[in-house]
Amino acid sequence: MLKVTYLSHSGFMFDDGFHRVLIDPFITGNSNAKHTLEELNADFIALTHAHGDHLGDAISIAKANKSLLITVNELGNHLAEMGLNTHRMHIGGAYNFPFGRLKFTIAHHGSSTADGKYMGEPAGIVLKMGGHTIYHCGDTGLFLDMKLIGEIDKISLMFAPIGDNFTMGIDDAVKAVEFVHPEIAIPMHYNTFPIIKADPYEFKTKVESLRKKCIVMEFGETLEF
């Protein structure tokens, strides 16, 4: 059993009844967010990259809950300098945590702090938890090696950015679903800002035309898989 909560943008909370894992919790300054920071107590926080709409409120949540921050090495070093508890990894590496196994994949994007400090490579995440294998693409353009991600692991849930401009748009995200062959595709990273306005139901229609399942999660919604 796995409860998945869509925090909005690219932020999700995963709860298997024993552990809570957050990915990219961006709440403050996000008008689509339905949760308060106090509601997001978590043992673990995984980050795809350092941009403000992904690092988001991870520092505040980690300080309040003594969470373990799981990041690529350079971002982890930066957070460790602040006195935070970190587990540092790199692209292609995986590690067994109390909640399950987490692996960082490549993502075609960038990663830096607001003042331009380099924070290592951006990443996608393959998360094995609660009997499911999840692929959170992170911020990325389409790339052919997504096929390998789907071949190496049978993906239950794929979270794909559709907002265009900074990431894949709808058509490229549909092609990504075709590459990965997940059981269920879920759109993310859209409608937070005007420049990434997109219709998740257009994505759903196009995914379903491939005879694949798509669920559009509402901001703040929790589903059980």
C-alpha positions in Angstrom: 0.0 0.0 0.0 1.2 3.5 -0.8 -0.5 6.8 -0.3 0.6 9.5 -2.8 -0.2 13.1 -2.2 0.2 15.7 -4.9 1.5 18.8 -3.2 1.4 20.7 -6.6 4.1 21.6 -9.1 6.6 18.8 -8.8 6.1 18.1 -5.1 4.8 14.8 -3.8 4.5 13.0 -0.5 4.7 9.2 -0.3 3.5 7.3 2.8 3.6 3.5 3.1 2.2 3.6 6.7 5.7 3.4 8.2 7.7 6.2 6.5 7.0 9.4 4.7 9.1 10.6 1.8 8.8 14.0 0.2 10.1 14.9 -3.2 10.6 18.6 -4.1 8.3 20.2 -1.5 7.6 23.7 -2.8 4.9 25.4 -0.7 5.9 28.9 0.3 5.1 31.3 -2.6 3.2 28.6 -4.4 -0.5 29.6 -4.8 -1.5 26.1 -5.9 -0.2 24.5 -2.7 -3.0 23.2 -0.4 -0.8 22.1 2.6 0.9 24.0 5.3 4.5 23.3 6.2 3.4 21.9 9.6 1.4 19.2 7.7 4.5 18.0 5.9 6.3 16.2 8.6 8.6 13.6 6.9 11.5 11.3 7.7 13.1 11.7 4.3 13.2 14.5 1.6 14.6 13.7 -1.8 15.5 16.6 -4.1 15.8 16.5 -7.9 17.8 19.7 -8.1 18.5 23.1 -6.4 16.2 25.5 -8.2 13.9 27.4 -5.8 10.7 25.7 -7.0 12.2 22.3 -6.2 14.4 22.8 -3.2 11.5 24.9 -2.1 10.8 24.4 1.7 13.0 21.4 2.1 15.4 23.2 4.5 12.6 24.4 6.8 10.8 21.0 6.8 14.1 19.2 7.4 15.0 21.4 10.3 11.6 21.0 11.9 11.5 17.2 11.5 15.2 16.3 11.5 14.6 14.8 8.1 17.3 13.1 6.1 17.9 15.0 2.8 18.7 12.8 -0.1 20.5 14.7 -2.9 23.2 14.6 -5.5 26.6 15.2 -4.0 27.2 18.9 -4.6 23.7 19.9 -3.3 24.2 17.6 -0.3 27.5 19.3 0.5 25.8 22.7 0.4 23.0 21.6 2.7 25.4 19.8 5.1 27.3 23.1 5.5 24.0 24.4 7.0 24.1 21.7 9.6 21.5 19.5 7.9 21.4 15.7 7.8 22.2 14.6 4.3 22.8 11.4 2.3 24.7 12.3 -0.9 24.6 10.2 -4.1 25.2 10.6 -7.8 23.5 9.9 -11.1 23.1 6.2 -11.6 23.8 5.3 -8.0 21.1 3.7 -5.8 20.9 3.1 -2.0 18.7 1.0 0.3 16.9 3.3 2.8 14.5 2.2 5.5 11.6 3.1 3.2 13.0 1.2 0.2 15.5 1.8 -2.6 16.1 5.2 -4.3 18.1 5.7 -7.5 19.0 9.0 -9.2 18.7 9.0 -13.0 19.8 11.6 -15.5 17.7 14.6 -16.3 18.4 17.3 -18.9 18.0 20.6 -17.1 20.2 22.7 -14.7 20.8 23.0 -11.0 22.0 26.1 -9.1 21.1 28.3 -6.2 19.5 31.7 -6.6 22.9 33.3 -6.6 24.2 31.1 -9.3 26.2 28.6 -7.3 26.6 25.3 -9.1 24.8 22.5 -7.3 25.7 19.4 -9.3 23.7 17.6 -11.9 19.9 17.7 -12.0 18.3 14.3 -11.5 15.2 12.2 -11.9 14.3 9.7 -9.2 13.4 6.0 -9.3 11.8 5.2 -5.9 10.9 1.7 -4.8 8.5 1.9 -1.9 5.2 0.4 -0.7 5.3 -2.3 -3.3 5.6 0.2 -6.2 8.3 1.4 -8.4 8.0 5.2 -9.1 9.7 7.3 -11.7 9.7 11.0 -10.9 11.3 12.5 -14.0 12.4 15.7 -12.3 12.7 18.8 -14.5 13.9 17.4 -17.9 13.6 17.4 -21.6 12.8 14.2 -23.5 15.7 11.8 -23.8 16.0 8.4 -25.4 17.5 6.7 -22.4 14.1 6.9 -20.8 13.6 3.6 -22.6 16.4 2.1 -20.5 14.7 3.3 -17.3 11.6 1.5 -18.3 13.5 -1.6 -19.3 15.5 -1.9 -16.1 12.5 -1.4 -13.8 8.8 -2.0 -14.4 7.5 1.4 -13.5 4.2 1.5 -11.6 3.8 5.3 -11.4 5.5 7.8 -13.7 5.3 11.5 -12.8 6.1 13.5 -16.0 6.5 17.3 -16.3 4.2 18.8 -19.0 4.5 22.6 -18.6 6.9 23.2 -21.5 9.4 26.1 -21.6 11.6 24.8 -18.8 10.8 21.1 -19.3 9.0 18.7 -21.7 5.8 20.0 -23.1 2.7 17.7 -23.5 3.7 16.0 -26.7 7.3 15.2 -25.6 5.9 14.0 -22.2 3.5 11.7 -24.1 6.5 10.3 -26.0 8.3 9.8 -22.7 5.4 7.7 -21.5 5.7 5.7 -24.6 9.4 5.1 -23.9 8.9 4.2 -20.2 5.7 2.1 -20.4 4.5 2.8 -16.9 1.3 1.3 -15.5 0.0 4.8 -14.7 1.2 8.2 -16.0 0.6 11.3 -13.9 1.3 14.9 -15.1 3.2 17.4 -13.0 5.0 20.8 -13.2 2.3 22.8 -14.9 0.1 25.8 -14.1 2.2 27.1 -11.2 3.3 30.1 -13.3 1.8 31.6 -16.5 4.8 30.5 -18.5 4.1 26.8 -17.8 0.4 26.9 -18.3 -0.8 23.5 -19.7 -3.9 21.4 -19.8 -3.3 18.1 -18.0 -6.4 16.6 -19.6 -4.9 17.1 -23.1 -2.0 15.0 -21.8 -4.4 12.4 -20.4 -6.3 12.2 -23.7 -3.1 11.7 -25.7 -1.7 9.1 -23.2 -4.9 7.2 -23.3 -4.8 7.2 -27.1 -1.7 5.0 -26.6 -3.9 2.6 -24.6 -2.1 3.6 -21.4 -3.6 4.7 -18.2 -3.3 8.3 -17.0 -4.5 9.9 -13.8 -4.7 13.7 -13.3 -4.2 14.3 -9.6 -5.7 17.5 -8.2 -3.5 19.8 -6.2 -3.6 18.5 -2.6 -5.2 15.2 -3.5 -4.2 11.9 -1.9 -4.6 8.6 -3.8 -3.9 5.1 -2.6 -2.2 2.6 -4.8 
